[in-house]
């Protein structure tokens, strides 16, 4: 089951799809911290098309909810960005 922090749920700058994508990325990165998560995998897990998954990830990165890093092959790795919200670490 995917979990979504209350702060993400209340973020009015995120679309509902971006919030679902956040939950998928957060769950995957917790279980597989060194693994690449493709847009196709994100899309498949919540019945989206890849373009929508890409846009949602981009929105989450721009809003500061996700970090993105590249490996030596140029693949992106996404993970939940460490944030302080209301005095607590997310």
Chimera marker file (.cmm) of the C-alpha trace (Angstrom):
<marker_set name="trace">
<marker id="1" x="0.000" y="0.000" z="0.000" r="1" g="1" b="0" radius="0.5"/>
<marker id="2" x="1.324" y="3.411" z="-0.918" r="1" g="1" b="0" radius="0.5"/>
<marker id="3" x="1.500" y="6.052" z="1.792" r="1" g="1" b="0" radius="0.5"/>
<marker id="4" x="1.338" y="9.776" z="1.218" r="1" g="1" b="0" radius="0.5"/>
<marker id="5" x="2.569" y="12.294" z="3.779" r="1" g="1" b="0" radius="0.5"/>
<marker id="6" x="-0.082" y="14.752" z="4.881" r="1" g="1" b="0" radius="0.5"/>
<marker id="7" x="2.103" y="17.636" z="3.683" r="1" g="1" b="0" radius="0.5"/>
<marker id="8" x="2.084" y="16.246" z="0.146" r="1" g="1" b="0" radius="0.5"/>
<marker id="9" x="-1.689" y="15.714" z="0.238" r="1" g="1" b="0" radius="0.5"/>
<marker id="10" x="-2.213" y="19.325" z="1.320" r="1" g="1" b="0" radius="0.5"/>
<marker id="11" x="0.139" y="20.830" z="-1.287" r="1" g="1" b="0" radius="0.5"/>
<marker id="12" x="-2.264" y="22.729" z="-3.531" r="1" g="1" b="0" radius="0.5"/>
<marker id="13" x="0.481" y="23.264" z="-6.121" r="1" g="1" b="0" radius="0.5"/>
<marker id="14" x="0.500" y="19.553" z="-6.999" r="1" g="1" b="0" radius="0.5"/>
<marker id="15" x="-1.983" y="17.816" z="-9.247" r="1" g="1" b="0" radius="0.5"/>
<marker id="16" x="-3.723" y="14.735" z="-7.913" r="1" g="1" b="0" radius="0.5"/>
<marker id="17" x="-1.753" y="12.664" z="-10.427" r="1" g="1" b="0" radius="0.5"/>
<marker id="18" x="1.549" y="14.118" z="-9.151" r="1" g="1" b="0" radius="0.5"/>
<marker id="19" x="0.553" y="13.096" z="-5.634" r="1" g="1" b="0" radius="0.5"/>
<marker id="20" x="-0.016" y="9.519" z="-6.809" r="1" g="1" b="0" radius="0.5"/>
<marker id="21" x="3.322" y="9.553" z="-8.617" r="1" g="1" b="0" radius="0.5"/>
<marker id="22" x="5.009" y="10.799" z="-5.430" r="1" g="1" b="0" radius="0.5"/>
<marker id="23" x="3.569" y="7.829" z="-3.533" r="1" g="1" b="0" radius="0.5"/>
<marker id="24" x="4.892" y="5.379" z="-6.151" r="1" g="1" b="0" radius="0.5"/>
<marker id="25" x="8.372" y="6.944" z="-6.216" r="1" g="1" b="0" radius="0.5"/>
<marker id="26" x="8.562" y="7.146" z="-2.413" r="1" g="1" b="0" radius="0.5"/>
<marker id="27" x="7.543" y="3.499" z="-2.031" r="1" g="1" b="0" radius="0.5"/>
<marker id="28" x="9.915" y="2.281" z="-4.747" r="1" g="1" b="0" radius="0.5"/>
<marker id="29" x="12.901" y="4.304" z="-3.521" r="1" g="1" b="0" radius="0.5"/>
<marker id="30" x="12.364" y="3.042" z="0.038" r="1" g="1" b="0" radius="0.5"/>
<marker id="31" x="12.337" y="-0.595" z="-1.114" r="1" g="1" b="0" radius="0.5"/>
<marker id="32" x="14.981" y="-0.253" z="-3.881" r="1" g="1" b="0" radius="0.5"/>
<marker id="33" x="17.241" y="2.711" z="-3.035" r="1" g="1" b="0" radius="0.5"/>
<marker id="34" x="19.867" y="1.924" z="-5.667" r="1" g="1" b="0" radius="0.5"/>
<marker id="35" x="17.482" y="0.997" z="-8.479" r="1" g="1" b="0" radius="0.5"/>
<marker id="36" x="16.323" y="3.019" z="-11.448" r="1" g="1" b="0" radius="0.5"/>
<marker id="37" x="12.571" y="3.690" z="-11.680" r="1" g="1" b="0" radius="0.5"/>
<marker id="38" x="11.487" y="4.301" z="-15.257" r="1" g="1" b="0" radius="0.5"/>
<marker id="39" x="8.606" y="6.468" z="-16.396" r="1" g="1" b="0" radius="0.5"/>
<marker id="40" x="7.103" y="3.319" z="-17.919" r="1" g="1" b="0" radius="0.5"/>
<marker id="41" x="7.137" y="1.595" z="-14.525" r="1" g="1" b="0" radius="0.5"/>
<marker id="42" x="5.590" y="4.600" z="-12.796" r="1" g="1" b="0" radius="0.5"/>
<marker id="43" x="2.910" y="4.776" z="-15.491" r="1" g="1" b="0" radius="0.5"/>
<marker id="44" x="2.153" y="1.068" z="-15.308" r="1" g="1" b="0" radius="0.5"/>
<marker id="45" x="1.807" y="1.042" z="-11.509" r="1" g="1" b="0" radius="0.5"/>
<marker id="46" x="-0.963" y="3.660" z="-11.503" r="1" g="1" b="0" radius="0.5"/>
<marker id="47" x="-2.438" y="3.276" z="-14.997" r="1" g="1" b="0" radius="0.5"/>
<marker id="48" x="-1.000" y="6.417" z="-16.598" r="1" g="1" b="0" radius="0.5"/>
<marker id="49" x="0.687" y="7.048" z="-19.899" r="1" g="1" b="0" radius="0.5"/>
<marker id="50" x="4.416" y="7.776" z="-19.829" r="1" g="1" b="0" radius="0.5"/>
<marker id="51" x="4.023" y="11.437" z="-20.826" r="1" g="1" b="0" radius="0.5"/>
<marker id="52" x="1.793" y="12.056" z="-17.802" r="1" g="1" b="0" radius="0.5"/>
<marker id="53" x="4.298" y="10.263" z="-15.570" r="1" g="1" b="0" radius="0.5"/>
<marker id="54" x="7.097" y="12.474" z="-16.961" r="1" g="1" b="0" radius="0.5"/>
<marker id="55" x="5.111" y="15.665" z="-16.387" r="1" g="1" b="0" radius="0.5"/>
<marker id="56" x="4.242" y="14.623" z="-12.845" r="1" g="1" b="0" radius="0.5"/>
<marker id="57" x="7.844" y="13.781" z="-11.958" r="1" g="1" b="0" radius="0.5"/>
<marker id="58" x="8.943" y="17.118" z="-13.419" r="1" g="1" b="0" radius="0.5"/>
<marker id="59" x="6.347" y="18.918" z="-11.303" r="1" g="1" b="0" radius="0.5"/>
<marker id="60" x="7.466" y="17.086" z="-8.155" r="1" g="1" b="0" radius="0.5"/>
<marker id="61" x="11.118" y="17.954" z="-8.818" r="1" g="1" b="0" radius="0.5"/>
<marker id="62" x="10.257" y="21.616" z="-9.510" r="1" g="1" b="0" radius="0.5"/>
<marker id="63" x="8.146" y="21.847" z="-6.342" r="1" g="1" b="0" radius="0.5"/>
<marker id="64" x="10.989" y="20.367" z="-4.276" r="1" g="1" b="0" radius="0.5"/>
<marker id="65" x="9.377" y="17.043" z="-3.379" r="1" g="1" b="0" radius="0.5"/>
<marker id="66" x="11.761" y="14.805" z="-5.358" r="1" g="1" b="0" radius="0.5"/>
<marker id="67" x="15.493" y="14.741" z="-5.970" r="1" g="1" b="0" radius="0.5"/>
<marker id="68" x="16.870" y="13.530" z="-9.261" r="1" g="1" b="0" radius="0.5"/>
<marker id="69" x="20.356" y="12.158" z="-9.888" r="1" g="1" b="0" radius="0.5"/>
<marker id="70" x="21.991" y="10.527" z="-12.900" r="1" g="1" b="0" radius="0.5"/>
<marker id="71" x="24.239" y="7.505" z="-12.885" r="1" g="1" b="0" radius="0.5"/>
<marker id="72" x="27.231" y="6.982" z="-15.183" r="1" g="1" b="0" radius="0.5"/>
<marker id="73" x="24.920" y="5.589" z="-17.896" r="1" g="1" b="0" radius="0.5"/>
<marker id="74" x="22.778" y="8.711" z="-17.807" r="1" g="1" b="0" radius="0.5"/>
<marker id="75" x="19.766" y="7.051" z="-16.169" r="1" g="1" b="0" radius="0.5"/>
<marker id="76" x="17.777" y="9.109" z="-13.722" r="1" g="1" b="0" radius="0.5"/>
<marker id="77" x="17.241" y="8.063" z="-10.137" r="1" g="1" b="0" radius="0.5"/>
<marker id="78" x="14.411" y="9.701" z="-8.235" r="1" g="1" b="0" radius="0.5"/>
<marker id="79" x="14.060" y="9.867" z="-4.508" r="1" g="1" b="0" radius="0.5"/>
<marker id="80" x="12.110" y="11.749" z="-1.897" r="1" g="1" b="0" radius="0.5"/>
<marker id="81" x="13.775" y="15.023" z="-1.083" r="1" g="1" b="0" radius="0.5"/>
<marker id="82" x="14.591" y="15.593" z="2.561" r="1" g="1" b="0" radius="0.5"/>
<marker id="83" x="12.422" y="18.492" z="3.675" r="1" g="1" b="0" radius="0.5"/>
<marker id="84" x="11.613" y="20.269" z="6.871" r="1" g="1" b="0" radius="0.5"/>
<marker id="85" x="7.894" y="20.952" z="7.172" r="1" g="1" b="0" radius="0.5"/>
<marker id="86" x="6.440" y="22.447" z="10.326" r="1" g="1" b="0" radius="0.5"/>
<marker id="87" x="9.626" y="21.622" z="12.222" r="1" g="1" b="0" radius="0.5"/>
<marker id="88" x="9.735" y="17.931" z="11.310" r="1" g="1" b="0" radius="0.5"/>
<marker id="89" x="11.817" y="16.025" z="8.799" r="1" g="1" b="0" radius="0.5"/>
<marker id="90" x="10.051" y="14.406" z="5.845" r="1" g="1" b="0" radius="0.5"/>
<link id1="1" id2="2" r="1" g="1" b="0" radius="0.2"/>
<link id1="2" id2="3" r="1" g="1" b="0" radius="0.2"/>
<link id1="3" id2="4" r="1" g="1" b="0" radius="0.2"/>
<link id1="4" id2="5" r="1" g="1" b="0" radius="0.2"/>
<link id1="5" id2="6" r="1" g="1" b="0" radius="0.2"/>
<link id1="6" id2="7" r="1" g="1" b="0" radius="0.2"/>
<link id1="7" id2="8" r="1" g="1" b="0" radius="0.2"/>
<link id1="8" id2="9" r="1" g="1" b="0" radius="0.2"/>
<link id1="9" id2="10" r="1" g="1" b="0" radius="0.2"/>
<link id1="10" id2="11" r="1" g="1" b="0" radius="0.2"/>
<link id1="11" id2="12" r="1" g="1" b="0" radius="0.2"/>
<link id1="12" id2="13" r="1" g="1" b="0" radius="0.2"/>
<link id1="13" id2="14" r="1" g="1" b="0" radius="0.2"/>
<link id1="14" id2="15" r="1" g="1" b="0" radius="0.2"/>
<link id1="15" id2="16" r="1" g="1" b="0" radius="0.2"/>
<link id1="16" id2="17" r="1" g="1" b="0" radius="0.2"/>
<link id1="17" id2="18" r="1" g="1" b="0" radius="0.2"/>
<link id1="18" id2="19" r="1" g="1" b="0" radius="0.2"/>
<link id1="19" id2="20" r="1" g="1" b="0" radius="0.2"/>
<link id1="20" id2="21" r="1" g="1" b="0" radius="0.2"/>
<link id1="21" id2="22" r="1" g="1" b="0" radius="0.2"/>
<link id1="22" id2="23" r="1" g="1" b="0" radius="0.2"/>
<link id1="23" id2="24" r="1" g="1" b="0" radius="0.2"/>
<link id1="24" id2="25" r="1" g="1" b="0" radius="0.2"/>
<link id1="25" id2="26" r="1" g="1" b="0" radius="0.2"/>
<link id1="26" id2="27" r="1" g="1" b="0" radius="0.2"/>
<link id1="27" id2="28" r="1" g="1" b="0" radius="0.2"/>
<link id1="28" id2="29" r="1" g="1" b="0" radius="0.2"/>
<link id1="29" id2="30" r="1" g="1" b="0" radius="0.2"/>
<link id1="30" id2="31" r="1" g="1" b="0" radius="0.2"/>
<link id1="31" id2="32" r="1" g="1" b="0" radius="0.2"/>
<link id1="32" id2="33" r="1" g="1" b="0" radius="0.2"/>
<link id1="33" id2="34" r="1" g="1" b="0" radius="0.2"/>
<link id1="34" id2="35" r="1" g="1" b="0" radius="0.2"/>
<link id1="35" id2="36" r="1" g="1" b="0" radius="0.2"/>
<link id1="36" id2="37" r="1" g="1" b="0" radius="0.2"/>
<link id1="37" id2="38" r="1" g="1" b="0" radius="0.2"/>
<link id1="38" id2="39" r="1" g="1" b="0" radius="0.2"/>
<link id1="39" id2="40" r="1" g="1" b="0" radius="0.2"/>
<link id1="40" id2="41" r="1" g="1" b="0" radius="0.2"/>
<link id1="41" id2="42" r="1" g="1" b="0" radius="0.2"/>
<link id1="42" id2="43" r="1" g="1" b="0" radius="0.2"/>
<link id1="43" id2="44" r="1" g="1" b="0" radius="0.2"/>
<link id1="44" id2="45" r="1" g="1" b="0" radius="0.2"/>
<link id1="45" id2="46" r="1" g="1" b="0" radius="0.2"/>
<link id1="46" id2="47" r="1" g="1" b="0" radius="0.2"/>
<link id1="47" id2="48" r="1" g="1" b="0" radius="0.2"/>
<link id1="48" id2="49" r="1" g="1" b="0" radius="0.2"/>
<link id1="49" id2="50" r="1" g="1" b="0" radius="0.2"/>
<link id1="50" id2="51" r="1" g="1" b="0" radius="0.2"/>
<link id1="51" id2="52" r="1" g="1" b="0" radius="0.2"/>
<link id1="52" id2="53" r="1" g="1" b="0" radius="0.2"/>
<link id1="53" id2="54" r="1" g="1" b="0" radius="0.2"/>
<link id1="54" id2="55" r="1" g="1" b="0" radius="0.2"/>
<link id1="55" id2="56" r="1" g="1" b="0" radius="0.2"/>
<link id1="56" id2="57" r="1" g="1" b="0" radius="0.2"/>
<link id1="57" id2="58" r="1" g="1" b="0" radius="0.2"/>
<link id1="58" id2="59" r="1" g="1" b="0" radius="0.2"/>
<link id1="59" id2="60" r="1" g="1" b="0" radius="0.2"/>
<link id1="60" id2="61" r="1" g="1" b="0" radius="0.2"/>
<link id1="61" id2="62" r="1" g="1" b="0" radius="0.2"/>
<link id1="62" id2="63" r="1" g="1" b="0" radius="0.2"/>
<link id1="63" id2="64" r="1" g="1" b="0" radius="0.2"/>
<link id1="64" id2="65" r="1" g="1" b="0" radius="0.2"/>
<link id1="65" id2="66" r="1" g="1" b="0" radius="0.2"/>
<link id1="66" id2="67" r="1" g="1" b="0" radius="0.2"/>
<link id1="67" id2="68" r="1" g="1" b="0" radius="0.2"/>
<link id1="68" id2="69" r="1" g="1" b="0" radius="0.2"/>
<link id1="69" id2="70" r="1" g="1" b="0" radius="0.2"/>
<link id1="70" id2="71" r="1" g="1" b="0" radius="0.2"/>
<link id1="71" id2="72" r="1" g="1" b="0" radius="0.2"/>
<link id1="72" id2="73" r="1" g="1" b="0" radius="0.2"/>
<link id1="73" id2="74" r="1" g="1" b="0" radius="0.2"/>
<link id1="74" id2="75" r="1" g="1" b="0" radius="0.2"/>
<link id1="75" id2="76" r="1" g="1" b="0" radius="0.2"/>
<link id1="76" id2="77" r="1" g="1" b="0" radius="0.2"/>
<link id1="77" id2="78" r="1" g="1" b="0" radius="0.2"/>
<link id1="78" id2="79" r="1" g="1" b="0" radius="0.2"/>
<link id1="79" id2="80" r="1" g="1" b="0" radius="0.2"/>
<link id1="80" id2="81" r="1" g="1" b="0" radius="0.2"/>
<link id1="81" id2="82" r="1" g="1" b="0" radius="0.2"/>
<link id1="82" id2="83" r="1" g="1" b="0" radius="0.2"/>
<link id1="83" id2="84" r="1" g="1" b="0" radius="0.2"/>
<link id1="84" id2="85" r="1" g="1" b="0" radius="0.2"/>
<link id1="85" id2="86" r="1" g="1" b="0" radius="0.2"/>
<link id1="86" id2="87" r="1" g="1" b="0" radius="0.2"/>
<link id1="87" id2="88" r="1" g="1" b="0" radius="0.2"/>
<link id1="88" id2="89" r="1" g="1" b="0" radius="0.2"/>
<link id1="89" id2="90" r="1" g="1" b="0" radius="0.2"/>
</marker_set>
